[in-house]
Amino acid sequence: MVKNYVLVAMLLTMFAIGNFVSLLIPTHTKPYFKNPPPPPTKFAFLDVSSVLLGFRKFGADIAWIQLLQYLGTQDNSNLTREESFYIALRSAKKLLGIDLVKEMDVKETKPDFENGKIKYMDLAKYTKRVIRLDPKFKYAYLFSAGALAWNYERTSEALEILREGIINNPDEWQFYTYISAILYKEKRYHEEMLLILEKAIRQKDSPNIIKVIVANYYEKEKRYADAIKIWMNIIESKDPMYYERGLGKVEKLSATLGF
């Protein structure tokens, strides 16, 4: 009971702070509350707190790591954000007295299966939490759209996320590139799709998930040397999601070429 009173008091305090900040910066909370993540969300307290206190990027970092936990992996492509997140996490624990690590736990969330294959039906919801806390988190749009479109065959959800990316970041041409590739995929124009993806993976911030898609297409077309180059690039990124798989692929493809 006492704990509930404390939480209510904290929420009222944060709302008061949020209203004060809103007077100074009128648009401070509008982008989030105008278009909040789809309910239900058990992380509403954390999300609203980060918005009202002005720590939206901090909240987005929490949401991003929760998304990766949901997928059962950890991504090193945004290591700088994660490092800064953990520093902020320790500071928040001292300031607020809240065990955010416990609050972040999503291990009880189980992925859905269809015909024995993991589908991760809540991936779009987790992604919307991230991008509505931090609409400029471009990597989150690209990563999730790629996973939804090519790994889980949920094109409509991928396009929805990319369209939201365009609304929030109208000058980011990679969103338009991914949409074009997905539309070609749906029409089974594989050559055109591959040309677009080849352009996309040359970008510095291209997610490894897209590089894997291209490498698999190369292998299917028996372009083994080209596939090896991409897998080597993925291995060099030291992404734990694909590192071991990359080593195995390079060994297998090299043996096919007689190396």
C-alpha positions as a LaTeX table, in Angstrom:
\begin{tabular}{lrrr}
\hline
Residue & $x$ (\AA) & $y$ (\AA) & $z$ (\AA) \\
\hline
Met1 & 0.00 & 0.00 & 0.00 \\
Val2 & 2.80 & 2.40 & 0.96 \\
Lys3 & 4.58 & 1.56 & $-2.27$ \\
Asn4 & 1.47 & 2.51 & $-4.26$ \\
Tyr5 & 1.27 & 5.90 & $-2.51$ \\
Val6 & 4.93 & 6.51 & $-3.31$ \\
Leu7 & 4.36 & 5.69 & $-6.99$ \\
Val8 & 1.35 & 8.01 & $-7.14$ \\
Ala9 & 3.35 & 10.79 & $-5.50$ \\
Met10 & 6.18 & 10.27 & $-7.98$ \\
Leu11 & 3.78 & 10.37 & $-10.92$ \\
Leu12 & 2.16 & 13.58 & $-9.69$ \\
Thr13 & 5.58 & 15.13 & $-9.20$ \\
Met14 & 6.64 & 14.12 & $-12.71$ \\
Phe15 & 3.42 & 15.48 & $-14.20$ \\
Ala16 & 4.07 & 18.79 & $-12.40$ \\
Ile17 & 7.63 & 18.90 & $-13.74$ \\
Gly18 & 6.39 & 17.94 & $-17.19$ \\
Asn19 & 3.80 & 20.72 & $-17.19$ \\
Phe20 & 6.45 & 23.23 & $-16.12$ \\
Val21 & 8.81 & 22.08 & $-18.87$ \\
Ser22 & 5.94 & 22.19 & $-21.37$ \\
Leu23 & 5.47 & 25.87 & $-20.56$ \\
Leu24 & 9.10 & 26.48 & $-21.44$ \\
Ile25 & 9.06 & 24.18 & $-24.48$ \\
Pro26 & 5.47 & 23.90 & $-25.77$ \\
Thr27 & 6.20 & 20.98 & $-28.11$ \\
His28 & 8.07 & 18.96 & $-25.47$ \\
Thr29 & 5.50 & 16.19 & $-25.05$ \\
Lys30 & 3.18 & 16.64 & $-28.02$ \\
Pro31 & 4.88 & 14.28 & $-30.53$ \\
Tyr32 & 4.64 & 11.39 & $-28.08$ \\
Phe33 & 1.15 & 11.91 & $-26.65$ \\
Lys34 & $-0.30$ & 12.79 & $-30.06$ \\
Asn35 & 0.87 & 9.43 & $-31.41$ \\
Pro36 & 1.61 & 7.08 & $-28.47$ \\
Pro37 & 2.65 & 3.43 & $-28.90$ \\
Pro38 & $-0.23$ & 0.97 & $-29.36$ \\
Pro39 & $-1.70$ & $-0.39$ & $-26.10$ \\
Pro40 & $-1.41$ & $-2.44$ & $-24.09$ \\
Thr41 & 2.12 & $-1.70$ & $-22.89$ \\
Lys42 & 3.46 & $-2.81$ & $-19.52$ \\
Phe43 & 6.21 & $-0.23$ & $-19.90$ \\
Ala44 & 3.88 & 2.79 & $-19.82$ \\
Phe45 & 5.28 & 4.06 & $-16.52$ \\
Leu46 & 8.83 & 4.12 & $-17.85$ \\
Asp47 & 7.78 & 5.68 & $-21.16$ \\
Val48 & 5.63 & 8.44 & $-19.69$ \\
Ser49 & 8.25 & 9.18 & $-17.05$ \\
Ser50 & 11.00 & 9.64 & $-19.62$ \\
Val51 & 8.75 & 11.90 & $-21.72$ \\
Leu52 & 7.60 & 14.10 & $-18.86$ \\
Leu53 & 11.09 & 14.44 & $-17.41$ \\
Gly54 & 12.57 & 15.31 & $-20.78$ \\
Phe55 & 14.67 & 12.13 & $-21.08$ \\
Arg56 & 13.17 & 10.80 & $-24.29$ \\
Lys57 & 16.40 & 9.48 & $-25.77$ \\
Phe58 & 17.14 & 7.79 & $-22.47$ \\
Gly59 & 13.70 & 6.18 & $-22.60$ \\
Ala60 & 14.24 & 5.19 & $-26.24$ \\
Asp61 & 17.50 & 3.46 & $-25.28$ \\
Ile62 & 15.65 & 1.44 & $-22.64$ \\
Ala63 & 12.95 & 0.54 & $-25.18$ \\
Trp64 & 15.60 & $-0.42$ & $-27.78$ \\
Ile65 & 17.37 & $-2.81$ & $-25.43$ \\
Gln66 & 14.02 & $-4.29$ & $-24.45$ \\
Leu67 & 13.31 & $-4.87$ & $-28.15$ \\
Leu68 & 16.63 & $-6.68$ & $-28.53$ \\
Gln69 & 15.90 & $-8.72$ & $-25.40$ \\
Tyr70 & 12.55 & $-9.66$ & $-26.91$ \\
Leu71 & 14.35 & $-10.94$ & $-30.01$ \\
Gly72 & 16.73 & $-12.86$ & $-27.75$ \\
Thr73 & 19.81 & $-11.07$ & $-28.96$ \\
Gln74 & 22.06 & $-8.12$ & $-28.36$ \\
Asp75 & 23.17 & $-5.74$ & $-31.08$ \\
Asn76 & 26.54 & $-3.98$ & $-31.06$ \\
Ser77 & 25.82 & $-1.59$ & $-33.92$ \\
Asn78 & 24.69 & 1.14 & $-31.48$ \\
Leu79 & 27.21 & 0.40 & $-28.75$ \\
Thr80 & 27.74 & 4.09 & $-28.03$ \\
Arg81 & 24.07 & 4.54 & $-27.25$ \\
Glu82 & 24.06 & 1.46 & $-25.03$ \\
Glu83 & 27.15 & 2.57 & $-23.13$ \\
Ser84 & 25.68 & 6.00 & $-22.50$ \\
Phe85 & 22.39 & 4.33 & $-21.56$ \\
Tyr86 & 23.97 & 2.23 & $-18.83$ \\
Ile87 & 25.72 & 5.29 & $-17.41$ \\
Ala88 & 22.38 & 7.11 & $-17.35$ \\
Leu89 & 20.74 & 4.01 & $-15.86$ \\
Arg90 & 23.06 & 4.00 & $-12.88$ \\
Ser91 & 22.49 & 7.73 & $-12.38$ \\
Ala92 & 18.70 & 7.31 & $-12.54$ \\
Lys93 & 18.83 & 4.53 & $-9.96$ \\
Lys94 & 20.65 & 6.81 & $-7.54$ \\
Leu95 & 18.35 & 9.76 & $-8.21$ \\
Leu96 & 14.99 & 7.98 & $-8.29$ \\
Gly97 & 15.65 & 4.88 & $-6.22$ \\
Ile98 & 14.04 & 2.69 & $-8.90$ \\
Asp99 & 15.54 & $-0.60$ & $-10.02$ \\
Leu100 & 15.16 & 0.03 & $-13.75$ \\
Val101 & 17.02 & $-3.16$ & $-14.60$ \\
Lys102 & 14.20 & $-5.11$ & $-12.96$ \\
Glu103 & 11.63 & $-2.91$ & $-14.71$ \\
Met104 & 13.33 & $-3.64$ & $-18.04$ \\
Asp105 & 13.07 & $-7.42$ & $-17.75$ \\
Val106 & 11.13 & $-8.83$ & $-20.70$ \\
Lys107 & 12.22 & $-12.46$ & $-20.49$ \\
Glu108 & 8.73 & $-13.55$ & $-19.57$ \\
Thr109 & 7.53 & $-12.40$ & $-23.00$ \\
Lys110 & 7.43 & $-15.45$ & $-25.23$ \\
Pro111 & 7.61 & $-15.24$ & $-29.04$ \\
Asp112 & 4.84 & $-16.68$ & $-31.16$ \\
Phe113 & 5.34 & $-19.73$ & $-33.36$ \\
Glu114 & 3.79 & $-20.55$ & $-36.70$ \\
Asn115 & 4.55 & $-23.88$ & $-38.36$ \\
Gly116 & 7.48 & $-24.26$ & $-35.99$ \\
Lys117 & 9.01 & $-20.90$ & $-36.95$ \\
Ile118 & 9.39 & $-17.99$ & $-34.52$ \\
Lys119 & 7.29 & $-15.02$ & $-35.67$ \\
Tyr120 & 7.84 & $-12.36$ & $-32.97$ \\
Met121 & 4.37 & $-10.92$ & $-33.43$ \\
Asp122 & 5.00 & $-7.99$ & $-31.08$ \\
Leu123 & 8.10 & $-6.74$ & $-32.91$ \\
Ala124 & 6.23 & $-3.83$ & $-34.52$ \\
Lys125 & 4.84 & $-2.76$ & $-31.12$ \\
Tyr126 & 8.29 & $-2.78$ & $-29.55$ \\
Thr127 & 9.60 & $-0.77$ & $-32.50$ \\
Lys128 & 6.87 & 1.84 & $-32.22$ \\
Arg129 & 7.79 & 2.37 & $-28.57$ \\
Val130 & 11.35 & 3.17 & $-29.61$ \\
Ile131 & 10.59 & 5.46 & $-32.55$ \\
Arg132 & 7.85 & 7.40 & $-30.75$ \\
Leu133 & 10.15 & 8.09 & $-27.85$ \\
Asp134 & 12.94 & 9.06 & $-30.25$ \\
Pro135 & 11.55 & 9.73 & $-33.76$ \\
Lys136 & 15.12 & 10.34 & $-35.04$ \\
Phe137 & 16.37 & 6.85 & $-34.12$ \\
Lys138 & 16.83 & 5.91 & $-37.78$ \\
Tyr139 & 18.54 & 2.57 & $-37.18$ \\
Ala140 & 15.49 & 1.25 & $-35.30$ \\
Tyr141 & 13.24 & 1.88 & $-38.32$ \\
Leu142 & 15.66 & 0.17 & $-40.72$ \\
Phe143 & 16.43 & $-2.81$ & $-38.49$ \\
Ser144 & 12.81 & $-3.67$ & $-37.70$ \\
Ala145 & 11.52 & $-3.00$ & $-41.22$ \\
Gly146 & 14.16 & $-5.34$ & $-42.61$ \\
Ala147 & 13.32 & $-8.07$ & $-40.10$ \\
Leu148 & 9.57 & $-7.75$ & $-40.65$ \\
Ala149 & 9.72 & $-7.67$ & $-44.44$ \\
Trp150 & 12.31 & $-10.36$ & $-45.15$ \\
Asn151 & 12.58 & $-12.56$ & $-42.07$ \\
Tyr152 & 8.94 & $-12.70$ & $-40.98$ \\
Glu153 & 7.11 & $-11.91$ & $-44.25$ \\
Arg154 & 5.04 & $-9.11$ & $-42.69$ \\
Thr155 & 5.33 & $-6.51$ & $-45.41$ \\
Ser156 & 2.45 & $-4.29$ & $-44.31$ \\
Glu157 & 3.96 & $-3.80$ & $-40.84$ \\
Ala158 & 7.37 & $-3.03$ & $-42.33$ \\
Leu159 & 5.90 & $-0.44$ & $-44.69$ \\
Glu160 & 3.93 & 1.14 & $-41.85$ \\
Ile161 & 7.10 & 1.64 & $-39.82$ \\
Leu162 & 8.99 & 3.07 & $-42.80$ \\
Arg163 & 6.17 & 5.47 & $-43.63$ \\
Glu164 & 6.27 & 6.72 & $-40.05$ \\
Gly165 & 10.01 & 7.14 & $-40.51$ \\
Ile166 & 9.41 & 9.34 & $-43.55$ \\
Ile167 & 6.91 & 11.48 & $-41.64$ \\
Asn168 & 9.42 & 12.01 & $-38.83$ \\
Asn169 & 12.51 & 12.22 & $-41.07$ \\
Pro170 & 11.38 & 13.35 & $-44.55$ \\
Asp171 & 14.95 & 13.86 & $-45.82$ \\
Glu172 & 16.22 & 10.36 & $-44.95$ \\
Trp173 & 16.43 & 8.75 & $-48.37$ \\
Gln174 & 17.13 & 5.25 & $-46.99$ \\
Phe175 & 13.49 & 4.94 & $-45.91$ \\
Tyr176 & 12.40 & 5.45 & $-49.52$ \\
Thr177 & 15.06 & 2.94 & $-50.64$ \\
Tyr178 & 13.76 & 0.23 & $-48.29$ \\
Ile179 & 10.17 & 0.84 & $-49.36$ \\
Ser180 & 11.15 & 0.42 & $-53.02$ \\
Ala181 & 13.00 & $-2.82$ & $-52.26$ \\
Ile182 & 10.04 & $-4.21$ & $-50.32$ \\
Leu183 & 7.60 & $-3.36$ & $-53.12$ \\
Tyr184 & 9.84 & $-5.07$ & $-55.66$ \\
Lys185 & 10.02 & $-8.08$ & $-53.34$ \\
Glu186 & 6.21 & $-8.27$ & $-53.24$ \\
Lys187 & 6.05 & $-8.18$ & $-57.04$ \\
Arg188 & 8.79 & $-10.83$ & $-57.20$ \\
Tyr189 & 11.08 & $-8.48$ & $-59.13$ \\
His190 & 14.12 & $-9.97$ & $-57.44$ \\
Glu191 & 16.76 & $-8.42$ & $-59.71$ \\
Glu192 & 15.45 & $-4.90$ & $-59.11$ \\
Met193 & 15.12 & $-5.57$ & $-55.39$ \\
Leu194 & 18.70 & $-6.84$ & $-55.21$ \\
Leu195 & 20.05 & $-3.73$ & $-56.96$ \\
Ile196 & 18.38 & $-1.52$ & $-54.38$ \\
Leu197 & 19.57 & $-3.61$ & $-51.43$ \\
Glu198 & 23.12 & $-3.62$ & $-52.83$ \\
Lys199 & 23.00 & 0.17 & $-52.72$ \\
Ala200 & 21.58 & 0.12 & $-49.20$ \\
Ile201 & 24.25 & $-2.14$ & $-47.68$ \\
Arg202 & 27.01 & 0.17 & $-48.88$ \\
Gln203 & 25.83 & 2.75 & $-46.35$ \\
Lys204 & 27.69 & 2.97 & $-43.06$ \\
Asp205 & 24.59 & 2.55 & $-40.90$ \\
Ser206 & 23.05 & $-0.31$ & $-42.87$ \\
Pro207 & 21.82 & $-3.03$ & $-40.45$ \\
Asn208 & 23.56 & $-6.39$ & $-40.67$ \\
Ile209 & 20.14 & $-8.00$ & $-41.10$ \\
Ile210 & 19.96 & $-6.49$ & $-44.61$ \\
Lys211 & 23.52 & $-7.56$ & $-45.43$ \\
Val212 & 22.58 & $-11.14$ & $-44.51$ \\
Ile213 & 19.62 & $-10.99$ & $-46.89$ \\
Val214 & 21.89 & $-9.91$ & $-49.76$ \\
Ala215 & 24.52 & $-12.53$ & $-48.87$ \\
Asn216 & 21.86 & $-15.25$ & $-48.93$ \\
Tyr217 & 20.67 & $-14.10$ & $-52.36$ \\
Tyr218 & 24.24 & $-14.23$ & $-53.64$ \\
Glu219 & 24.65 & $-17.75$ & $-52.29$ \\
Lys220 & 21.39 & $-18.80$ & $-53.92$ \\
Glu221 & 22.66 & $-17.42$ & $-57.24$ \\
Lys222 & 26.03 & $-19.19$ & $-56.71$ \\
Arg223 & 27.88 & $-15.89$ & $-56.42$ \\
Tyr224 & 29.90 & $-17.37$ & $-53.61$ \\
Ala225 & 32.83 & $-14.92$ & $-53.69$ \\
Asp226 & 30.44 & $-11.97$ & $-53.39$ \\
Ala227 & 28.62 & $-13.68$ & $-50.53$ \\
Ile228 & 31.92 & $-14.24$ & $-48.70$ \\
Lys229 & 32.80 & $-10.52$ & $-48.96$ \\
Ile230 & 29.55 & $-9.57$ & $-47.26$ \\
Trp231 & 29.89 & $-12.20$ & $-44.55$ \\
Met232 & 33.44 & $-10.98$ & $-43.87$ \\
Asn233 & 32.08 & $-7.47$ & $-43.46$ \\
Ile234 & 29.47 & $-8.77$ & $-41.01$ \\
Ile235 & 32.12 & $-10.69$ & $-39.05$ \\
Glu236 & 34.27 & $-7.55$ & $-38.81$ \\
Ser237 & 31.35 & $-5.74$ & $-37.16$ \\
Lys238 & 31.54 & $-8.31$ & $-34.32$ \\
Asp239 & 27.76 & $-8.38$ & $-34.12$ \\
Pro240 & 26.98 & $-11.29$ & $-31.74$ \\
Met241 & 23.72 & $-11.90$ & $-33.59$ \\
Tyr242 & 25.61 & $-13.04$ & $-36.69$ \\
Tyr243 & 29.26 & $-13.55$ & $-35.70$ \\
Glu244 & 29.26 & $-17.35$ & $-35.29$ \\
Arg245 & 26.93 & $-17.81$ & $-38.23$ \\
Gly246 & 29.23 & $-15.65$ & $-40.36$ \\
Leu247 & 32.27 & $-17.75$ & $-39.52$ \\
Gly248 & 30.39 & $-20.88$ & $-40.49$ \\
Lys249 & 29.18 & $-19.34$ & $-43.76$ \\
Val250 & 32.67 & $-18.20$ & $-44.77$ \\
Glu251 & 34.08 & $-21.66$ & $-44.06$ \\
Lys252 & 31.30 & $-23.35$ & $-46.03$ \\
Leu253 & 31.43 & $-21.00$ & $-49.03$ \\
Ser254 & 35.24 & $-21.06$ & $-49.12$ \\
Ala255 & 35.16 & $-24.87$ & $-49.25$ \\
Thr256 & 32.66 & $-24.67$ & $-52.12$ \\
Leu257 & 35.12 & $-22.49$ & $-54.03$ \\
Gly258 & 37.93 & $-24.94$ & $-53.24$ \\
Phe259 & 39.86 & $-22.69$ & $-50.85$ \\
\hline
\end{tabular}
